[in-house]
Amino acid sequence: MANWFKRFREGITTSTKEKKEAPDGMWCKCPRCQKARTVKEHRKNYYVCDNCDYHDRIGSVEYFNLLFDNNDYQPLFDDLEPQDFLNFTDLKSYKDRIKECQNKTGLKDAMRVGYGSVNGHQLVLPCMDFSFIGGSMGSVVGEKIALSIDHCIENRMPLMIIAKSGGARMMESAFSLMQMAKTSSKLTQLSEAQLPYISLLTDPTTGGVTASFAMLGDVNIAEPNALIGFAGPRVIKETIRRDLPEEFQRSEFLQEHGFIDYIAHRRHLKDNITEMLNYFEN
């Protein structure tokens, strides 16, 4: 009886098919509900979860392709690059950090500017990229906004800025903080020229960006559930030593308290912008 269970060969000799792994970049998972889907399906749904409606963070190129007719737009001011005015060094030098981030992202700085038509309406569209040093606002971001405004005034065009930022860029110190006053004063010139400015706040929009151009739109709109504020919830809670309301600093909370005009789902964003441009033209 014992010989029935005796092993005569070492190891398992049964032939098995090699497990096939999914290629990298084919699948993605929702950060909120954890549902998996193909990247192709996610892209087709405007990078929004079809299960819980979570709006994934996207970059400037994705917004340009979403808004401009036939994905056709002209880049503006692409030659501007950040400079290390202060020879700043923390864990690494600012020069090395810029070079590393440029190589990793293919971006020159945290903002791209596109010019094109949205359902036939001409629009200048500066858009921030969070992947470049947290979308931080340095001198290049401020200069691109200023040049965009000059372009709008010269050509009688509306302006829309898409904000996505962790705040001012500490590596540029006062040069970064100066962009708050610079962009705000340039927007005053746009207003005096009687040209519209639409501000779209996406997740996250914080720090000096919120305290300057992001909240100065003729119309301030936001994506669903975007984090919007100056200091973060944890810092505020520790400062005032009180519990914060549920969904504090989220788009829905801010709309309820009058800080933004309305919330635009990404699926309807182009139609919403078209409706506003029609209104301003008329």
C-alpha positions as CSV (number, residue, x, y, z in Angstrom):
1,M,0.0,0.0,0.0
2,A,2.8,2.4,0.9
3,N,4.4,2.1,-2.6
4,W,1.3,3.6,-4.1
5,F,2.3,7.0,-2.8
6,K,6.0,6.7,-3.5
7,R,7.5,9.5,-5.7
8,F,9.9,8.1,-8.4
9,R,10.7,11.4,-10.0
10,E,11.6,14.7,-8.5
11,G,9.5,17.7,-9.3
12,I,6.2,18.0,-11.2
13,T,6.5,16.9,-14.8
14,T,2.9,17.9,-15.9
15,S,3.1,20.4,-18.7
16,T,1.6,23.8,-17.9
17,K,1.1,26.9,-20.1
18,E,3.2,29.9,-19.2
19,K,1.1,32.5,-17.4
20,K,0.7,35.6,-19.6
21,E,1.1,38.9,-18.0
22,A,-0.9,41.9,-19.2
23,P,1.3,44.5,-21.0
24,D,2.3,47.5,-18.9
25,G,0.0,50.4,-19.5
26,M,-3.0,48.3,-20.7
27,W,-5.0,48.5,-17.4
28,C,-5.7,51.1,-14.9
29,K,-7.5,51.2,-11.5
30,C,-9.7,53.9,-10.1
31,P,-8.1,55.4,-7.0
32,R,-11.5,55.8,-5.3
33,C,-13.5,52.6,-6.0
34,Q,-10.6,50.4,-7.2
35,K,-12.5,49.2,-10.3
36,A,-10.1,48.1,-13.1
37,R,-10.6,49.0,-16.7
38,T,-8.5,49.2,-19.8
39,V,-6.7,52.4,-20.5
40,K,-8.5,52.6,-23.8
41,E,-11.9,52.6,-22.1
42,H,-10.7,55.1,-19.5
43,R,-9.5,57.5,-22.2
44,K,-12.7,57.1,-24.2
45,N,-14.7,58.1,-21.0
46,Y,-12.6,61.3,-20.7
47,Y,-10.5,59.8,-17.9
48,V,-13.5,59.6,-15.6
49,C,-14.4,56.4,-13.7
50,D,-17.6,54.9,-15.2
51,N,-18.4,53.4,-11.8
52,C,-18.0,56.2,-9.2
53,D,-17.5,59.2,-11.5
54,Y,-14.0,59.9,-10.1
55,H,-12.2,62.5,-12.3
56,D,-8.7,61.3,-12.8
57,R,-5.9,63.9,-13.1
58,I,-5.0,64.7,-16.7
59,G,-2.4,66.9,-18.3
60,S,-2.5,69.9,-20.6
61,V,-2.4,67.8,-23.8
62,E,-5.4,65.8,-22.7
63,Y,-7.3,69.0,-22.0
64,F,-6.3,70.5,-25.4
65,N,-7.5,67.4,-27.2
66,L,-10.7,67.4,-25.2
67,L,-11.6,71.1,-25.9
68,F,-10.0,72.2,-29.2
69,D,-11.9,71.3,-32.4
70,N,-10.4,68.3,-34.2
71,N,-7.5,68.2,-31.7
72,D,-6.1,71.1,-33.7
73,Y,-4.3,73.9,-31.7
74,Q,-1.3,76.1,-31.9
75,P,1.2,76.0,-29.0
76,L,2.3,79.5,-27.8
77,F,5.4,80.6,-25.8
78,D,6.9,77.1,-25.9
79,D,10.4,78.5,-25.8
80,L,10.2,79.7,-22.1
81,E,12.2,77.7,-19.6
82,P,12.8,78.2,-15.8
83,Q,16.0,79.6,-14.6
84,D,17.9,79.1,-11.3
85,F,18.1,82.7,-10.3
86,L,19.1,81.9,-6.7
87,N,21.4,78.9,-7.2
88,F,19.0,77.1,-4.9
89,T,19.8,73.7,-3.4
90,D,17.8,71.5,-1.1
91,L,18.2,67.7,-1.5
92,K,19.5,68.5,-5.0
93,S,20.2,71.6,-7.0
94,Y,17.3,73.4,-8.6
95,K,19.1,73.1,-12.0
96,D,19.3,69.3,-11.6
97,R,15.6,69.1,-10.5
98,I,14.5,71.1,-13.6
99,K,16.5,68.9,-15.9
100,E,15.3,65.7,-14.3
101,C,11.7,66.8,-14.5
102,Q,12.0,67.9,-18.1
103,N,13.5,64.6,-19.1
104,K,10.8,62.7,-17.2
105,T,7.7,64.6,-18.3
106,G,8.7,66.0,-21.7
107,L,7.6,69.4,-20.4
108,K,9.6,72.6,-20.2
109,D,7.7,73.9,-17.2
110,A,4.4,73.5,-15.3
111,M,2.2,75.3,-17.9
112,R,1.5,74.9,-21.6
113,V,-0.4,77.4,-23.7
114,G,-2.6,76.4,-26.6
115,Y,-4.6,78.6,-29.0
116,G,-7.4,77.3,-31.2
117,S,-11.1,77.1,-31.7
118,V,-13.8,75.5,-29.4
119,N,-16.9,74.8,-31.5
120,G,-15.8,77.6,-33.7
121,H,-15.0,80.1,-30.9
122,Q,-11.4,81.3,-30.7
123,L,-9.8,80.7,-27.3
124,V,-6.4,81.1,-25.7
125,L,-5.9,78.3,-23.1
126,P,-3.0,78.2,-20.6
127,C,-3.2,74.9,-18.8
128,M,-1.1,73.7,-15.8
129,D,0.6,70.3,-15.6
130,F,0.8,68.8,-12.1
131,S,3.4,66.3,-13.2
132,F,6.0,69.1,-13.4
133,I,7.1,69.8,-9.8
134,G,3.6,69.5,-8.5
135,G,2.3,72.1,-10.9
136,S,4.1,74.7,-8.9
137,M,3.9,78.4,-10.0
138,G,7.2,79.9,-10.8
139,S,8.3,82.8,-13.0
140,V,7.6,80.9,-16.3
141,V,4.0,80.2,-15.3
142,G,3.5,83.8,-14.5
143,E,5.2,85.0,-17.7
144,K,3.1,82.6,-19.8
145,I,-0.1,83.9,-18.3
146,A,1.0,87.5,-18.8
147,L,1.9,86.8,-22.5
148,S,-1.4,85.0,-23.0
149,I,-3.3,88.0,-21.7
150,D,-1.3,90.3,-24.0
151,H,-2.1,88.0,-26.9
152,C,-5.8,88.1,-26.0
153,I,-5.9,91.9,-25.8
154,E,-4.0,92.3,-29.1
155,N,-6.3,89.9,-31.0
156,R,-9.6,90.5,-29.1
157,M,-9.9,86.9,-27.8
158,P,-11.3,85.3,-24.6
159,L,-9.0,83.6,-22.1
160,M,-9.5,80.4,-20.1
161,I,-6.9,79.1,-17.6
162,I,-7.0,75.6,-16.3
163,A,-5.4,75.5,-12.8
164,K,-3.9,72.4,-11.2
165,S,-1.2,73.2,-8.7
166,G,0.3,72.7,-5.3
167,G,1.1,76.4,-5.0
168,A,4.1,78.7,-5.4
169,R,7.5,77.1,-6.3
170,M,9.7,77.4,-3.2
171,M,12.9,77.0,-5.2
172,E,12.3,80.5,-6.8
173,S,11.4,82.1,-3.5
174,A,10.2,85.7,-3.9
175,F,10.4,85.4,-7.7
176,S,7.6,82.9,-7.4
177,L,5.5,84.9,-5.0
178,M,5.7,87.9,-7.3
179,Q,3.7,86.0,-9.9
180,M,0.6,86.3,-7.7
181,A,0.6,90.1,-8.1
182,K,1.8,89.9,-11.7
183,T,-1.0,87.6,-12.9
184,S,-3.6,89.5,-10.9
185,S,-2.6,92.9,-12.4
186,K,-2.5,91.5,-15.9
187,L,-6.0,90.1,-15.5
188,T,-7.1,93.6,-14.5
189,Q,-5.9,94.8,-18.0
190,L,-7.9,92.0,-19.6
191,S,-11.0,93.1,-17.7
192,E,-10.4,96.7,-18.7
193,A,-10.3,95.5,-22.3
194,Q,-13.7,94.0,-21.7
195,L,-12.5,90.5,-22.6
196,P,-13.8,87.4,-20.8
197,Y,-11.8,85.2,-18.5
198,I,-13.0,81.7,-17.5
199,S,-11.2,79.9,-14.7
200,L,-11.4,76.1,-14.4
201,L,-10.2,74.8,-11.1
202,T,-9.2,71.1,-11.1
203,D,-7.8,68.7,-8.5
204,P,-5.8,70.1,-6.7
205,T,-5.8,73.9,-6.9
206,T,-4.1,75.2,-3.8
207,G,-1.6,77.8,-2.4
208,G,-0.7,80.9,-4.3
209,V,-2.5,79.9,-7.4
210,T,-5.8,79.8,-5.6
211,A,-4.9,83.1,-3.9
212,S,-4.3,84.8,-7.3
213,F,-5.5,84.1,-10.9
214,A,-7.4,80.9,-10.2
215,M,-10.2,82.7,-8.3
216,L,-10.4,85.8,-10.4
217,G,-12.4,84.6,-13.3
218,D,-15.5,86.3,-14.7
219,V,-16.8,82.7,-14.3
220,N,-15.1,80.3,-11.9
221,I,-15.9,76.7,-12.5
222,A,-14.5,73.4,-11.1
223,E,-14.4,69.7,-11.8
224,P,-16.3,67.5,-9.4
225,N,-14.7,66.7,-6.0
226,A,-11.6,68.8,-6.8
227,L,-9.6,69.9,-3.8
228,I,-9.5,73.8,-3.8
229,G,-8.1,76.0,-1.1
230,F,-5.1,78.0,0.1
231,A,-3.7,75.9,3.0
232,G,-4.5,72.2,3.2
233,P,-7.2,70.8,5.5
234,R,-4.7,69.3,7.9
235,V,-2.9,72.6,8.4
236,I,-6.2,74.5,8.9
237,K,-7.4,71.9,11.4
238,E,-4.2,72.1,13.4
239,T,-4.3,75.9,13.4
240,I,-7.9,76.5,14.5
241,R,-8.0,73.2,16.5
242,R,-11.5,72.3,15.4
243,D,-12.9,69.6,13.3
244,L,-13.7,70.7,9.7
245,P,-17.0,70.1,7.9
246,E,-17.4,67.0,5.8
247,E,-16.0,67.5,2.2
248,F,-14.3,70.7,3.3
249,Q,-12.5,72.4,0.4
250,R,-14.1,70.2,-2.2
251,S,-15.9,71.7,-5.3
252,E,-19.4,70.9,-4.0
253,F,-18.7,72.5,-0.6
254,L,-17.3,75.6,-2.3
255,Q,-20.2,75.9,-4.7
256,E,-22.7,75.6,-1.8
257,H,-20.8,78.5,-0.1
258,G,-20.6,80.7,-3.2
259,F,-16.9,80.5,-4.0
260,I,-17.4,78.9,-7.4
261,D,-20.2,79.4,-9.9
262,Y,-20.8,75.8,-11.0
263,I,-19.3,72.4,-11.3
264,A,-18.6,71.1,-14.8
265,H,-18.5,67.4,-15.5
266,R,-15.6,66.6,-17.9
267,R,-18.0,64.9,-20.3
268,H,-19.9,68.2,-20.8
269,L,-17.0,70.6,-20.4
270,K,-16.7,71.6,-24.0
271,D,-20.4,72.3,-24.3
272,N,-20.3,74.3,-21.1
273,I,-17.4,76.4,-22.3
274,T,-19.2,76.9,-25.7
275,E,-22.3,78.1,-23.9
276,M,-20.3,80.6,-21.9
277,L,-18.4,81.9,-25.0
278,N,-21.8,82.3,-26.8
279,Y,-23.1,84.3,-23.8
280,F,-20.0,86.6,-23.7
281,E,-20.1,87.2,-27.5
282,N,-23.7,88.2,-27.4
